[in-house]
Amino acid sequence: MKTDVEELSPTRVKLTIEVPFEELEHAFDVTYKSLAKQVRIKGFRPGKAPARLIDRYVGRGAVISEAVNHAVPELYNEAIQKEEIFALGQPDVEVTKLEDNDELAFTAEVDVRPKFEVKDYKGIEVTVDNAAVTDEQVDEQIGTLRERFSTLVGADRPIEDGDHLSIDLAASIDGEKLEDVAVSGYSYEVGTNTMLEGLDETLRGMEADGEATFKTTLVGGDHEGEEADVTVTVHSVKVKELPELDDEFAQLASEFDTIDELRDDVRKRMADVRRMQQLSAARDKALEKLIESVEVPLPDAVVDEEITRRRQSLEQQLAQSGLTKEAYLESQEKTEEEFEEELKTGANSAVKAGFILDQLALQEDLSADQGELSQYVFEQAQRMGVSPDQLAQHLVESNQIRVAFTEVVRGKAMDLVLADAKVTDEDGNVIETPQVEAADDTDVVEDAAKAAAAAATEDVEVVETVEVVEDDAAESEKADENAKDDSK
């Protein structure tokens, strides 16, 4: 097999592959075995018909075409491995020459990972927010804990914001009652403004067993957008009663004996969270600077695929939440044009980041072992709310293991960047970052990349073929006629 590689652009190549017919023997063997099971030739059991009769029965041209369709993906895969090409996606294949008992030639155009080096990634400087925890923040956290252990007690006074009520609502338009608006025994917290416009204003100052009517515009149901008279009836008024901040509360709400021990623990936990937030912010900012510092040409097809993936993901989320795209854009205060531009920018950054981290992993011989892959699956399963076994099985069945491997290695590459970064907070304090050790196996990343490229050839299709050149066209036509007669 002869292979020539032409660089069409920094992100796309064209392979020209020429193969003598004798090297297609395996493809023809597979084709004949497959066709022998499909045809019925008089005097031969299924699967036992000789090749020369199959040629006559289905036509030599059809046999060659089937063999070529089988051979091209394997030949393409062999070529990209031999030439050390990191292909992205499916190639565009065109057969340019096909002469029986002579030669097969075809071209394959495919996007490739751009060639570049990641330099000066060490010592990236980033600044993150301070992690100091104030007394006010500790008090706020403990206040939230008190809310969880609060009780509701009756209040014999006019209604105020924060009161918890049991109410009935009834609505009418021009004296006609609206059944789809009526509710009974509904629990409502005054001041949240989560129901009808004007309800909270009407409730303030009322008392238990009181009743009042107000006008409002309905926001749902058959009469959405229409003005209606709404009557609210208050059955009960209750207020939250918070426990005292003492040792008894500490024992009730935690494993600590004193309120001081509880407060110290809250401060420590909040500091730990702030520390993780600092590292997360440092990671994001370091990646942003790395992306800005490295020039990488991006294949349009790969970027377009990422844009499509992101758009579909958003549409799925909106469908699950019952929102329209128009409502989402309105809530984000964005126009359609701004949304599309943001989508494109995000896709470009994501693709570029992937290329950079992959290249850095190659340069630094980073890899992932079985334990790290298992940890990745475990963490993703927790995030998705499924069992690790289910996720692992899905990854295997959908041929996504190499994707998991790539994500783990990219994560380690980013850890390496962060470990060598200079991270400080707003006060100039140095933030210590975790250190990373390179894996021993230096070939796994490259092998996995090649395997991923090879796997991409499984569904390669020949998009165009040239006419098969027969040694004797008349003889071929006669053989086809004889094969038809044998089948009668």
PyMOL commands that set and color helices and strands:
alter all, ss='L'
color gray80, all
select helices_A, chain A and resi 21-38+51-58+60-82+135-148+199-203+247-253+259-293+300-321+325-332+336-363+370-384+388-397+401-419+444-455+473-487
alter helices_A, ss='H'
color red, helices_A
select strands_A, chain A and resi 2-9+12-20+87-99+103-112+125-128+151-154+164-173+176-189+211-217+227-241+422-425
alter strands_A, ss='S'
color yellow, strands_A
deselect
rebuild
show_as cartoon
